[in-house]
Amino acid sequence: MANGLVIHIARGQDRHTEVLSLDRVRIGPGADCHVKLAPAPPTNSSLLIELSRTNGHYRVTEFDSALGLTLNGDPLAHGAAIADGDEVRFGDMDIVVQFYPVGELPAVVPHRRAQVAPFIEQAAIEAAVTARRDDAKVFLREFTRELMREINVSTKIVVLFFAVALVGGLLYLGNAARRELGRSRDLINKQNEQLAQLQSALNKTNEQFGEVDKSNKEIIGSLSLAPRLRSEYGNGVCLIAGSYSLVETGTGRPLRYPETQTTEDGAVLNNGAEQPVLTPNGNGAPYIADFVGTGFHVGDGYIVTNRHLVVEPWTANDGVQNLSASVRGQFRVTRLVAFFPGHTQSFMLKVKQSTARDDLAVGQIDLALMPAEVPVLPLDKDSGAAGIGKQVIMMGYPSGEERLLATLPEGESRSILQRYGSSIQTLLAHLAERNYIKPLTTQGHITDVDGRRLEFDARNAVGGSGSPVFGQSGRVIGVNFAAFTGMPDANYAVPTRFVFPLLERAGWKSKEPDADNNLNANTSNQKDPRVTTTATNQSR
């Protein structure tokens, strides 16, 4: 039920509110109107709209129909009920009136309380029936001022003291917290600096330990390298044995020793120290010389060794050279076999490629006969292991059958010589059957690197030609081919980078991923003068 009506009028930028508790509310420019509102022409009516309260509700009882009034967008009609928030517009004029029926209006209490000043009550009554915001501000200001007058001075002092104490306490706590945070920040920064210093020291210590560990590993590796290589690749180093004969130039008939002459008593005539004259005639024994050396397996039955060992073995024997000069003859290799440790049979070796410049040769054993368990020795292309001062391990058969017999008990060695010593071929075949063919491992260091040559000081002897020379990488870095006669334990090896082109021409295919990256060979045609003048090929 509506006991009053709040009317909000908006005309352009001008807005004001009226609060009425009448049964009949008249709005217009007339003197008897409760809400003054003067519209612009075309009307001169003194009443624009009249509302009456019937049964607790306001309804439209009269209005100026010439103004084109609308209620919530619909044409205004007589008897229309006014609800909360209803909006009436005056045609094309910029006037909007909104109605808000209220149940009860603020009432003034008839009995005033002593603590409320009369002017405050009057201001409150006036504020209840006016929409001007300035009156509300004046009311609040005066209310606050009077309230402050009513509070005792002692109460004000106490409140002020507590307020100052509270603000001071908050400021003190804030300042103390700020100082504590600053000290904590400084302490954290110092701790971070100390941690950084400790971390730096720890890193340096770790680096030192790493260097020590690396050095220890190098030392341990140096001490264990030879046994490991011997265990892994020793059975891939073969003893090469062969023989060559001397034939007459042009005819190819073998040159023979003179027939044995005897006395009437059957005693053999001795010619003393005279060099026997070889001739293609007669029934004397043909001239045949034996030789031994070393080679190693690089896969698919391919054997790497020296050219002078398998192509021209007679060049290592000065006596044979003198014999060749005294007769019209040519040398010819008649037999070439390889013995591998752990295998009782020999394997025929066929020369595939050779080069006189680097004294290298590549032979091949029939792959169908080659044992699958013979290890493949890895070749080092350019790992940096071939440097001055670096450790090397040589594995081969220096001194040939003599060293093999020397490793046996004296009685057994003498017995073997008596039974099989008449022929090196027979002797080596017997040693192979007894599993006595095993390579010798010697250690040393690289003393010089000179283009196409490596010089090293591992122990060596006749028969070591073609031996693989391992570096610290655990791979073969060179092929031994000569010894320096003017100094003990001074040997020469061809770097393995010169072996690859020869192997590829022979048809060898590497199983390693980078096998197709051929190294550039040195194109120099000059030989090392020390090798050609003072070095002797060590081979039978």
Salt bridges, closest charged atoms under 4 A:
GLU18 OE2 - HIS16 NE2 3.93
ASP23 OD1 - ARG53 NH2 2.07
ASP32 OD2 - ARG26 NH2 3.25
GLU50 OE2 - ARG24 NE 3.52
GLU50 OE2 - ARG26 NH1 2.81
GLU87 OE2 - ARG89 NE 3.05
GLU121 OE1 - ARG112 NE 2.66
ASP135 OD2 - ARG132 NH2 3.06
GLU142 OE2 - ARG145 NH1 3.44
GLU146 OE1 - ARG149 NH1 2.98
GLU180 OE1 - ARG183 NH2 2.43
ASP213 OD2 - LYS217 NZ 3.31
GLU232 OE2 - ARG228 NH1 3.79
GLU248 OE1 - ARG253 NH2 3.02
ASP300 OD2 - LYS511 NZ 2.90
GLU312 OE1 - ARG307 NH1 3.28
ASP358 OD2 - ARG452 NH2 2.81
ASP358 OD1 - ARG453 NH1 3.88
ASP359 OD2 - HIS308 ND1 2.68
GLU373 OE2 - HIS343 NE2 3.67
GLU401 OE2 - ARG540 NH2 3.09
GLU402 OE2 - ARG540 NH2 3.55
GLU410 OE2 - ARG414 NH2 2.82
GLU412 OE2 - ARG434 NH2 2.74
ASP448 OD2 - ARG530 NH2 3.60
ASP450 OD2 - ARG530 NH2 3.70
GLU455 OE1 - ARG530 NH1 3.59
ASP489 OD2 - ARG459 NE 2.90
GLU512 OE2 - ARG475 NH1 2.87
ASP528 OD2 - ARG530 NH2 3.46
